[in-house]
Amino acid sequence: MGHAYRMAPLVRAYLAEGWQIIVAARHVPHVKGALAPFLEQDGHRLGVVQAPIFLHHPPRVPAQPRSLADIFERTGFADAQLCRPVVRAWRRLLAEVRPDVVLSDFAPSLNVASSGRYPRLVIGNGWTLPPEGDLPSFDGHVGDSVTHETCDRIVEALRVASDGHWQESTFSASLRGEANFVCTMPQLDPYNRHRAEGHYWPVEIPDPPAHRNDERHVMAIYMPGDHPALPLIEEIAQQVRWQILAYSGSVARSPVAGLTYSPEPLHLPSVLPRACIAVHHGGLGMANWCMLHQVPQVIFPTDMEKLLIGKGVQQARMGILAHAGVPSSTLMNIMRTIAQRPLPVPDKNGLKTGSDNETLNALLKVSAQFAIISGKEL
């Protein structure tokens, strides 16, 4: 859903500049829902089509991954026979659309298929858009021999899967393009200390209010409905006086005293200025929203990406990591404490843009330059 909702401001900005847009989406209904106003108003210039889908479902591996390449290998990206159908499907779609510019969001197969054929602009975050060169492992080291070998296997598989058209030499190149926009607060980028390029304000987050609302009384809950920590959160919710606003995704949860789950995602621009605390599973979008609105966070991570984001939040002194096994009384006391503690103003010095509109304008400028290069000036 985070990727789907990131599309909305992008589509709005590109339509306003006169572009014709084809969105290739993994979950077409989700994206059509997020883009419904634009489809109604500009359906003649906006289309949503099914993206090629990687159908391989790997068995769950209990060992913790060493790097992003480790996760990709488990998914099947080190097997050329699994990758080739997806890369070829992207090439067929690109040949049909014949785009002036490709904007990619965590789509390595699209990056490989479009390499050398179409100008590629990649938007993402620290997790989805690693720095150029050797991939750092999750413990922060560059040059780890096991990670290097895994990257080499994936690079060779993608070369074969592309029928020799993709000739890059690093794993990171499969997630990068000719222009790259890392849209996140630097504190939430697991590769921040290895990255030469700067960061951009996230396009999906409007500027927060100039003055922090000190009359905050809302507890915002944003977690998957099957998250093991939800019963613990529901127990605490019955004992606090905060107004509880919760969303549990597509997995329905029964209401409990003081807590009813919203059928729709929380409207963060109106919720967070009133929130004294937010509880979530470590999604980067939510973490960025809370950091920029100075809302303390309690994060129950569900995977390695969420754990790294939670560590970034904790190191920035903007919240804490937690787990489902903590006693409810202990967690409730911690939550009450951090909800009352003033948070530091987030450090925005590492950002190349200071607002969502500035990032969108930078994207539009590069896209227009790419369109000219491709021979079809707007």
N, C-alpha and C positions, 0 to 999 in steps of 0.2 A: 504493500500500500504506500510505503514511503516513496518508492520510485514513481508510482502512479500520480501521487499528489505533487511531486516535483515537476511533472509534465505541465500542470495547469499554468503556472506563470510563464513557463517557456513558450507554450503554445500561444498564450495571450500576446506576448511580446513579439513573436515572429509574425503572427497574423496582422498585428498593427503595422508592421513594416512591409506588408504586402507579399509575404512568402506563401507558397503553397506547401502544405505539410502532410506527410504520410507518417503516422505513428505505427510502428511495428511493436506490438505488445504481447507479452507472454500470457497475461490474463486480460483478454479483451473486454469482458464485462466491467472489470474494475476500472480500467482506463476510460472506457466510454462513460462510466458514471462520473469520474473525476473531470472529464472534458465535456460533459453534457451541455453547459451553456454555450460553448464555442461550436459544438456540433450543430446546435439549433440555429445559431446566428450565421456561421460561416461554413456550413457543411459542404459547400461547393469547393472550398479551398482546404478542407481538413478531412482526412480519412484515417480510420483506425483499422489495421489489418492484423492477422495472426502472425506473430513472429515464429520463426523456426524454433522448435523446442528440443532440447537435449533430453531424450527419453530414458537414458540409462539411470537406474536407481541403485546406487551402490549400497552394500550392506553397511550397517552402522559399525564403525571401528571404535573400540573403547579408548585407545591411546590418544593422548592429546596431540594435536598437530604441531609441528615445529614451525611451520610457515604457511603463508597463503598457498604456496605451490603444493604443499602437502595435501591441503584440502582439495585443490584442483585435481591432483593425481587420484585421490580417492573417488572423486566425482566421475572420472573417466577421461580427463584431458590428456593423459599420457598414452592413450590408446587411439592410434590414428583411425582405426576402423570404426570406432564409435564417433569420432569427431567429424569424419569426412561427410556424412550425410547432412549434418547441420551446416557446415561451411558451404557446401554446394547449394543447399536450400537458400541460404542468405545470398549467394551469388545470383541465383535465379531471380530472387525478389529485387535485388539491386538492378539487374539487367532490365527488369520490367519497369521499375520506377525511374531509373536513370537520374538519380539525384544530383544536384549541384554541390550539395554538402551533406555529409553524414554526421549526425550528432549522436554519439553513443553514450549510454549510461550502464556501466558494468555489463558489457556485452562482448566478451573476448572473441566469440565466433564471428560476430559482425566485424570487429576490428580486423581480424585475419582475412575475411572475405573481401573487405573493401580496400585493403592495403595496396597501394600503388595504382588504384583505379579511381578513387574518389577522395577528395579532401576530408579528413576525419577530425572532428572536434569532439573531445571526450570530456564529459562532465562527471564528477563523482566526489568521493570523499577520501579520507586517508586510507581507509580499508580497501576500497574498490579501485583506487588509482595510485599504485605504489610508485616510488621515485624511480627515475631513470637509472639504468645500470643493474648491478647485482641486487637481488632481493634480500632485504634484511630478514632474519628469522624473528619469531615473536619475542624472543628474549633480547632483541635489540642488536644482535651481532650480524655483521656483514662478513661473508666469506666462510660461513659454516659449510663444511664439506658435504654433509648429507643434504642440506637445502640446495646447494649448488648442483649436485647430481640429480635431484628431483627436477629442478628447473631445466636441466639439459634434456631429460627424458620428455618433458612437455614440449619444449622447443622443437625437438626432432619430430614428435608426433604431429604437431601443428604444421610443420613444413610438409610432411607427407599428406596430411589431410587437406591441405590447400592445393594439392597437385603441383607443388613446387613454386606457387605464386608468392607465398609469404616467405621472406628470406631474412627475417630478423634473427638476432643471436641471443636475446635474453627473454626470460619469462615475462618480465615487466612490460616488454614491448607489446605483448598481446593485450594489455590493458590500457595502452596509451595510444595517442594519435599525434597528428601534426601540431595540434594545439590542445592543451590540457588545463582544465579548471578544477582545482581541488577546493570544493565548496564546503568548508567546515571551520569551526574554531580551531586554531592550531593546537590547543590543549587536548583535543580529542582525536588528533592524528597520530596513530601508533608509530608512524615513520617520521615524525616531525623533525627529529634531530638529524635525520639522514637526507632531508629534502632540501634541494637548492632552490626550487621554485616556491613562490609564495602561496598563500591561501586566499580564498575569496569568500565574501559573505554568502551564506546559503540562499539560493534563489527563492526557496519556498517560505522564507521567514521574513515578514515585514519588520520595519524598525519598531522596537519596543517603545512604550511610552517614555517620554523624556524624564518623568519623575516617577519613582517607585511608589506604588500604592501601599502605605503602611497598614491599611485596614484589610489585611488579608485573612481570610477565614475558610478557604477552600482547600480540601485535600483532593488532588487529581490522581486518579489511578488509570494507568494505560498499560494493560498486560494481556497476553493471550489467555483465552478462557480455560485452557487446560494447564496453566502454569501451576506448579506444585506449591507456590507460595501464596496463592490466592486465598485459601482457607485461613491462613494466618492473618492476611490483610483484612479479611472480612471480620475476623474476631476483634481486631484492633478498632476497626471502623465503628463497631457497636459501643465502644467505650470512650470515644472522643467527641468533642462538641463541634468539630469542624463540619462544614457542609461537604458531603462526599459526592464527587462527580467521577463516574467510572465508565470505562469502555473495555470490553473483553473480546473484541474481534468477532469472528464468525461463530465462535463456540459460545452458545447461550449459557448464562449462569442465572440461577434463581435469586431473586432479591432476598436480602437479609435486613434485619432491623437497621435503619439508617442508611442503607445502601441499595440503590437500584441501578442496574447497568443500562447505559444508554444504547439504543439500537444503532446509533450512528457514531462515528468517531468524534471525539471531543473537539469543539471549535476552539483551538488553542489561543487564537488572538483575543478571545473574550474570557477564556478560563484562566490563563496563566497570570494576567495582571491581578487577579483576585486570589491566587493560590499561595498558601503559606508552605506547602510541601507537595512534592510529586513523587509517586511510586510507579516505577516502570521496570521493564525487563532489559533495558540497555540499548534500545534503538537509537541510532545516531540522531535522527530527526528530533526526537523528544529530548535528547540530551542537549542538543544545540538550542532548541527553543527555551528550555529551562535555564541554561547558562546565560543566554542573552537577556532573559527576564529576571534573573537573579532569584530563581526559585530553588530552594534546597531539594536535592534528589536522594531517594533511596532506591538503589538499583539491585534487582535480583537477576543477574545475567543468565542467559539460556545457552550461550555458545561462546566460542573464543572471541568472536568480534565484539559481542556485548560485554565480555569480561574486560577486554582492552579499553573499551569506551568507559566502562565503570571505573577502571583504574585512572583514566585521564580525569574524570570528574572528581575522584577522591584526591588526586594529587593537586588539582586546582583548588581544593578546599571548597568545592561547590556541592558536596554530597558524600554519601557513603555507599560501599558495597555491602550487601547482606545476603543471607541464605535462608532457605525455608525452615531450617532446623533451629533457628534462634528462638528462645522463649518469648512469648508474646509480650510479657511484662517488660522484659529487657528492651525489646524493639520499640515498644510504645514510649518508654522513657527517652530513648535515643531520638525518636522522631519528634517528640515534644521539645527536646533541647535544640535540635538543629532548626526546627521551625521558628524558634524565637531568636536564633542567632543571626545577626546581620551578615550577609555574604559579601565578599570582595567584589568590586566592579570587575567584570571580565576584561582581561587584557586584549585589546583589539589592535595592538600595534603590529601584529604579524599579518594583518589582513591587507590585501591589495585594494579591496573595495570596502566602502563603509556602509553599504546598504544593499538590499536586494535589487533595487533599480540600477545601481551602479554595476553590479555583476551582470545583469541582463543586458545593459548597454555594451559592456565589454564583449559579451558573447555575440551580440548582433554585429558589432564592428568586425570581429574576426570572421564571422560567417559571410559578411558582405565581401570581405577580401578574398575568402576562399571561392566564392561564387564567381568573382572576376577571374581568378586564376583558372577555374574550370572552363572558362570561355563563354559564360552566360551571364553577362552583367545584368543586374536587376534594373 
